[in-house]
């Protein structure tokens, strides 16, 4: 899944062991699973090279998506041109 974090959400995530997001639509912080029981426990947090994206590896309890699936991307592949793998001489 994809979620938005500000500094406070990241702090809460790093110090609690539970993934916390900032909900722009609700205007409040929320932890995945507080109402659904589908909790995300932090396993690892990685920061990308320019510091604007986090990859959080979690232990997912229950579904990750509100549709009840393990991922938010099931069956959502878009058609695209696929180029052959590059070969090295």
Phi, psi and omega in degrees: 000166180237133179217163181259137175230139167256186182302320181292318178298319177295316178302314180297321179296312183291331184262344182255338184082003176243138182288125180240134180242162169258121178269111179292326181287323180274337184070035180206164175281148175213145176255129178305125175101351181299326178256329184269337186085358181268079190277149173244114176262132183292130171255318182201146176235126179238141179254135180287174190296332179254008170074023180242005179219139175248144169244113181252118175270130186232163164261110184272126175254113182081198184286148174269330185260150179294348178277355179095006180264162182291335179225154178278359186249009180297126176068021185245021180289133179264145177292138179206160175287132178247120180273150178294156178298143176290142178248146178254141181292000000 
